[in-house]
Amino acid sequence: MDGIHDLGGKQGYGEVCRDQAPAAGPAPVFHKRWEAAVFAMVNAGAQAGAWTNTDRFRHAVERIDPVAYLSHGYYGRWLGGLETLLVEAGIITTAELEARLATRPGQLVSSANEHVAARPAMVPEPFGPPPRGRGSQRPVTAAPRFAVGAGVVTARTVCAGHTRLPAYARGRQGCITAVHGGWIFPDTNAHGGGECPQHLYTVTFSAAELWPGGDAHFDVSLDLFEPYLFATGSSLAQQQKVTL
Amino acid sequence: MSTDHTHHHLPPQALRAEALESLLLEKGLLDAGAVDSVIIRYTERVGPMNGAKIVARAWCDPAFKQWLLADGSAAIGEFNLEGGQVEKLVVVENTAAIHNVVVCTLCSCYPWAVLGLPPTWYKDPAYRSRIVREPRTVLAEMGLALAPEVHIKVWDSSAELRYMVLPQQPAETLGLPEAELAARISRDAMIGVAL
């Protein structure tokens, strides 16, 4: 999904603002209590069955209102994803939450026109089968197609849903620098399509390949799944899409 | 932690979070003590002090350092860390010629068990967008001016692997006891935005 979350290489966000640390000690982990409440509610939402895997939760955060994504902060984004999934799972309704909000102190000072982050789908996707084990590593019977040192080129386009191939690393040539065995494939797992484990690789890209004309004295490594990768020299047609 | 209950300066997402909290409490889906448990866990037990102990051990024990670099998750097993997100921990070593720095451009993946929850800047668009495109400039802005001949390696945590930087030990700290070293190792050094 070419969403607002896919920030790598985007320009115009200005300088990195470090946390304002108090005079003594480090910046607080949670700046306000509600941030910790969102963290706790995300744990509770998973236990309540609002989602069955992290990929689905990450995609719910990607699907929130894009203005809210940039303006509500990290825990505001989590809140948007959490509310989206709680509503889609039928655990709460938006009307019920709005009614509760109207009874809360402080409601008078908030604007009715503020962006609501949550974006529940009218027809939610199915969950698919439950996780087949703990963690994210799974055996893959097929041998890995690439070995350390192999040249690869990444897919140029991805599906409209969840993917872990960022836009800045698409259609680029890199080198396999580590092979990590089989891992759950987020692109299917986020959408109820099952774990479909795939070989995972660290792929290293030169600065010149990613950002021609820029500072060249660095490289960027990403952990990419086999369906994102093609052997260097593949025809353009093959490189068009992520394929299973 | 603010104890302010006036709400006059809370943003709308905070009010919505509080409303959702009251709803989930009422439905029995959220334990009354869950929020306090999260706060205590991630301010007192899970944090960069754990990563600092691991780095200090690596500086003092060459065999442990080799193990840590070869298989981070196995090597940190004896520290019995809670906090999660380290199913496969990859530790990358800074040298005189190479500087490592960690990011997650797509969300905010971070090795919670060893570094705690990430700082706000790590999760914000400025860092996530720029560190993969102009790392030398960003690091300089953050106070880390690297020599031009130092090669920067940026690690974008795009799957479930989690990265931690093993900083170089400052020469003046050679021979110090492990606990004293650990107290000097900063979170930012283990992300790679400081030395």
Boltz contact constraints between the chains, C-beta under 6 A:
constraints:
  - contact:
      token1: [A, 7]
      token2: [B, 105]
      max_distance: 6.0
  - contact:
      token1: [A, 7]
      token2: [B, 125]
      max_distance: 6.0
  - contact:
      token1: [A, 7]
      token2: [B, 128]
      max_distance: 6.0
  - contact:
      token1: [A, 7]
      token2: [B, 129]
      max_distance: 6.0
  - contact:
      token1: [A, 8]
      token2: [B, 105]
      max_distance: 6.0
  - contact:
      token1: [A, 8]
      token2: [B, 132]
      max_distance: 6.0
  - contact:
      token1: [A, 9]
      token2: [B, 132]
      max_distance: 6.0
  - contact:
      token1: [A, 9]
      token2: [B, 133]
      max_distance: 6.0
  - contact:
      token1: [A, 10]
      token2: [B, 129]
      max_distance: 6.0
  - contact:
      token1: [A, 13]
      token2: [B, 125]
      max_distance: 6.0
  - contact:
      token1: [A, 13]
      token2: [B, 126]
      max_distance: 6.0
  - contact:
      token1: [A, 13]
      token2: [B, 129]
      max_distance: 6.0
  - contact:
      token1: [A, 14]
      token2: [B, 126]
      max_distance: 6.0
  - contact:
      token1: [A, 15]
      token2: [B, 141]
      max_distance: 6.0
  - contact:
      token1: [A, 16]
      token2: [B, 121]
      max_distance: 6.0
  - contact:
      token1: [A, 16]
      token2: [B, 126]
      max_distance: 6.0
  - contact:
      token1: [A, 16]
      token2: [B, 127]
      max_distance: 6.0
  - contact:
      token1: [A, 16]
      token2: [B, 142]
      max_distance: 6.0
  - contact:
      token1: [A, 17]
      token2: [B, 121]
      max_distance: 6.0
  - contact:
      token1: [A, 18]
      token2: [B, 121]
      max_distance: 6.0
  - contact:
      token1: [A, 19]
      token2: [B, 119]
      max_distance: 6.0
  - contact:
      token1: [A, 19]
      token2: [B, 120]
      max_distance: 6.0
  - contact:
      token1: [A, 29]
      token2: [B, 42]
      max_distance: 6.0
  - contact:
      token1: [A, 29]
      token2: [B, 43]
      max_distance: 6.0
  - contact:
      token1: [A, 29]
      token2: [B, 117]
      max_distance: 6.0
  - contact:
      token1: [A, 32]
      token2: [B, 2]
      max_distance: 6.0
  - contact:
      token1: [A, 34]
      token2: [B, 14]
      max_distance: 6.0
  - contact:
      token1: [A, 34]
      token2: [B, 17]
      max_distance: 6.0
  - contact:
      token1: [A, 34]
      token2: [B, 18]
      max_distance: 6.0
  - contact:
      token1: [A, 36]
      token2: [B, 35]
      max_distance: 6.0
  - contact:
      token1: [A, 36]
      token2: [B, 38]
      max_distance: 6.0
  - contact:
      token1: [A, 36]
      token2: [B, 39]
      max_distance: 6.0
  - contact:
      token1: [A, 37]
      token2: [B, 17]
      max_distance: 6.0
  - contact:
      token1: [A, 37]
      token2: [B, 21]
      max_distance: 6.0
  - contact:
      token1: [A, 37]
      token2: [B, 35]
      max_distance: 6.0
  - contact:
      token1: [A, 38]
      token2: [B, 17]
      max_distance: 6.0
  - contact:
      token1: [A, 39]
      token2: [B, 38]
      max_distance: 6.0
  - contact:
      token1: [A, 40]
      token2: [B, 34]
      max_distance: 6.0
  - contact:
      token1: [A, 40]
      token2: [B, 35]
      max_distance: 6.0
  - contact:
      token1: [A, 40]
      token2: [B, 38]
      max_distance: 6.0
  - contact:
      token1: [A, 44]
      token2: [B, 29]
      max_distance: 6.0
  - contact:
      token1: [A, 44]
      token2: [B, 30]
      max_distance: 6.0
  - contact:
      token1: [A, 48]
      token2: [B, 29]
      max_distance: 6.0
  - contact:
      token1: [A, 58]
      token2: [B, 107]
      max_distance: 6.0
  - contact:
      token1: [A, 72]
      token2: [B, 13]
      max_distance: 6.0
  - contact:
      token1: [A, 74]
      token2: [B, 123]
      max_distance: 6.0
  - contact:
      token1: [A, 76]
      token2: [B, 13]
      max_distance: 6.0
  - contact:
      token1: [A, 79]
      token2: [B, 13]
      max_distance: 6.0
  - contact:
      token1: [A, 79]
      token2: [B, 17]
      max_distance: 6.0
  - contact:
      token1: [A, 100]
      token2: [B, 19]
      max_distance: 6.0
  - contact:
      token1: [A, 100]
      token2: [B, 23]
      max_distance: 6.0
  - contact:
      token1: [A, 101]
      token2: [B, 19]
      max_distance: 6.0
  - contact:
      token1: [A, 104]
      token2: [B, 19]
      max_distance: 6.0
  - contact:
      token1: [A, 105]
      token2: [B, 7]
      max_distance: 6.0
  - contact:
      token1: [A, 106]
      token2: [B, 7]
      max_distance: 6.0
  - contact:
      token1: [A, 106]
      token2: [B, 10]
      max_distance: 6.0
  - contact:
      token1: [A, 106]
      token2: [B, 15]
      max_distance: 6.0
  - contact:
      token1: [A, 110]
      token2: [B, 12]
      max_distance: 6.0
  - contact:
      token1: [A, 110]
      token2: [B, 15]
      max_distance: 6.0
  - contact:
      token1: [A, 114]
      token2: [B, 12]
      max_distance: 6.0
  - contact:
      token1: [A, 135]
      token2: [B, 87]
      max_distance: 6.0
  - contact:
      token1: [A, 136]
      token2: [B, 160]
      max_distance: 6.0
  - contact:
      token1: [A, 164]
      token2: [B, 158]
      max_distance: 6.0
  - contact:
      token1: [A, 164]
      token2: [B, 159]
      max_distance: 6.0
  - contact:
      token1: [A, 166]
      token2: [B, 105]
      max_distance: 6.0
  - contact:
      token1: [A, 166]
      token2: [B, 106]
      max_distance: 6.0
  - contact:
      token1: [A, 200]
      token2: [B, 159]
      max_distance: 6.0
  - contact:
      token1: [A, 211]
      token2: [B, 133]
      max_distance: 6.0
  - contact:
      token1: [A, 215]
      token2: [B, 136]
      max_distance: 6.0
  - contact:
      token1: [A, 217]
      token2: [B, 151]
      max_distance: 6.0
  - contact:
      token1: [A, 218]
      token2: [B, 135]
      max_distance: 6.0
  - contact:
      token1: [A, 218]
      token2: [B, 152]
      max_distance: 6.0
  - contact:
      token1: [A, 219]
      token2: [B, 153]
      max_distance: 6.0
  - contact:
      token1: [A, 220]
      token2: [B, 132]
      max_distance: 6.0
  - contact:
      token1: [A, 220]
      token2: [B, 154]
      max_distance: 6.0
  - contact:
      token1: [A, 221]
      token2: [B, 155]
      max_distance: 6.0
  - contact:
      token1: [A, 222]
      token2: [B, 156]
      max_distance: 6.0
  - contact:
      token1: [A, 222]
      token2: [B, 158]
      max_distance: 6.0
  - contact:
      token1: [A, 223]
      token2: [B, 158]
      max_distance: 6.0
  - contact:
      token1: [A, 223]
      token2: [B, 159]
      max_distance: 6.0
  - contact:
      token1: [A, 223]
      token2: [B, 161]
      max_distance: 6.0
